[in-house]
Amino acid sequence: MNYRFSIPTTVECGTGISGRAGEFLRARGASRVFVVTDAGIRNAGLLEPVLHSLEEHGLKYDIFDETEPNPSAESVMTGLERLKQKPHDHILALGGGSSIDTAKGIGIMATNKGHILDYEGVNRIPHPGLPVVAIPTTAGTGSEVTASESI
C-alpha cells in the first residue's frame, strides 16, 4: 500500500521507495548530497540501492557512516567537519532515529555557528539548516517528522 502524508513534512511510503531517493532529491534541486547512516545499515546492504538511485540521477554524494546509537554532540560535530570538506546542498539520512537525529544536527550546524549544544532547547536555532531527506529503517522513533525536521 502506498500513501502520502504531509504536515508540512512530506512522507512517502511504498515498496522499494528508498530506491527513488535520487529522484526525490533531484526534484528538490539537489546536486551534492551528504549521506548520514551507520555501519550496520551499510553492512546490511541497505545503502546500495539508495546510492545507485543517486548515481542514476547524476547526484554526487559523500557518506558519513559513523553514526552511533544515541548520538553524542561530538558525533554531530565530527559529521559536520566531514560535511564541510565539500559543498553539499542536501543531507540524506538513512537509518533509525540515531542517523536521522545526527543528520538533523549536522544540517543545523552547517548554517549556524558554534557548537550543537548551543542550540539545546526550543526555538533557539537562528538560521534554517540544510534540507534533510530521511529514509527511516525503523518504525516508532518519529524522528523523521518532529518539529525540528529540516525539510
C-alpha positions in Angstrom: 0.0 0.0 0.0 1.3 3.4 -1.0 0.4 6.7 0.6 1.5 10.3 1.1 1.2 12.2 4.4 2.1 15.9 4.8 2.3 18.0 7.9 4.3 20.1 6.2 6.9 17.3 6.2 6.0 15.0 3.3 6.1 11.3 4.0 6.3 8.9 1.0 5.8 5.2 1.7 5.8 2.2 -0.6 7.7 -0.9 -1.5 11.2 0.0 -2.9 10.6 3.7 -2.3 14.2 4.2 -1.0 15.4 3.3 -4.5 13.8 6.6 -5.6 15.9 8.8 -3.3 17.8 10.3 -6.3 14.5 11.2 -8.0 13.2 12.9 -4.9 16.4 14.8 -4.2 16.9 15.8 -7.9 13.3 17.2 -7.8 14.3 19.3 -4.8 17.2 20.8 -6.7 20.0 18.7 -5.0 23.3 18.3 -6.7 25.7 17.1 -3.9 24.2 15.1 -1.1 25.8 14.2 2.3 24.6 10.8 3.3 24.3 10.1 7.0 24.0 6.5 8.1 25.7 3.8 10.2 27.9 0.9 9.6 25.1 -1.6 10.3 23.0 -0.1 7.5 25.9 -0.2 5.1 26.9 -3.7 6.1 23.3 -5.0 5.6 23.3 -3.7 2.0 20.5 -1.2 2.6 22.7 1.7 1.4 23.5 0.3 -2.1 20.0 0.9 -3.8 20.0 4.4 -2.4 23.4 5.2 -3.8 22.5 3.6 -7.1 19.5 5.9 -7.3 21.7 9.0 -6.5 24.1 8.0 -9.3 21.2 7.3 -11.8 20.0 10.9 -11.2 23.5 12.4 -11.6 23.9 13.4 -7.9 27.3 13.5 -6.3 27.4 12.3 -2.7 29.7 11.7 0.3 29.0 9.2 3.1 29.2 9.6 6.8 28.6 6.1 8.2 29.9 6.7 11.7 26.5 7.4 13.4 26.5 5.9 16.9 23.4 4.8 18.9 22.1 7.7 21.0 24.4 10.0 19.2 26.6 12.4 21.2 27.1 16.1 20.4 30.6 15.2 19.4 29.3 12.7 16.8 27.3 15.6 15.3 30.4 17.8 15.3 32.5 15.1 13.7 29.9 14.7 10.9 29.9 18.5 10.5 33.6 18.5 9.9 33.2 15.8 7.2 30.3 17.8 5.6 32.5 20.9 5.4 35.1 19.1 3.3 33.0 19.7 0.2 30.0 21.9 -0.7 26.8 19.9 0.0 23.2 21.3 -0.6 21.2 18.4 0.9 21.6 15.8 3.6 20.1 12.3 3.2 19.6 10.3 6.5 19.3 6.6 6.1 18.6 4.5 9.3 16.9 4.8 12.6 16.4 7.7 14.9 20.1 8.0 15.6 21.0 8.5 12.0 18.1 10.9 11.4 18.9 12.9 14.5 22.6 13.1 13.6 21.7 14.3 10.1 19.4 17.0 11.5 22.1 18.1 13.9 24.7 18.3 11.1 22.2 20.2 9.0 21.6 22.7 11.7 25.3 23.3 12.3 26.0 23.6 8.6 24.3 27.0 8.6 24.8 28.1 12.3 27.9 28.9 14.3 29.2 27.4 17.5 28.6 24.0 18.9 25.4 21.9 18.6 24.8 22.2 22.4 24.5 26.0 21.9 21.1 25.3 20.4 19.7 22.9 23.0 16.1 23.9 23.8 13.1 25.1 21.8 13.2 27.9 19.2 17.0 28.5 19.6 18.1 27.9 16.0 18.6 31.3 14.3 19.0 30.0 10.7 17.3 27.1 8.9 19.6 24.1 8.4 20.5 22.3 5.2 17.5 20.4 3.9 17.3 16.9 5.3 15.6 14.0 3.5 15.1 11.0 5.8 14.7 7.3 4.9 13.7 5.6 8.2 14.6 2.0 8.5 12.8 1.5 11.9 9.3 2.3 13.0 8.4 4.2 16.1 11.0 6.9 16.7 9.1 9.6 14.7 12.4 11.4 14.2 11.6 12.0 10.6 8.6 14.1 11.5 9.5 16.0 14.6 9.2 19.8 14.9 13.0 20.2 14.3 12.8 18.4 11.0 14.8 20.3 8.4 12.5 19.6 5.4 
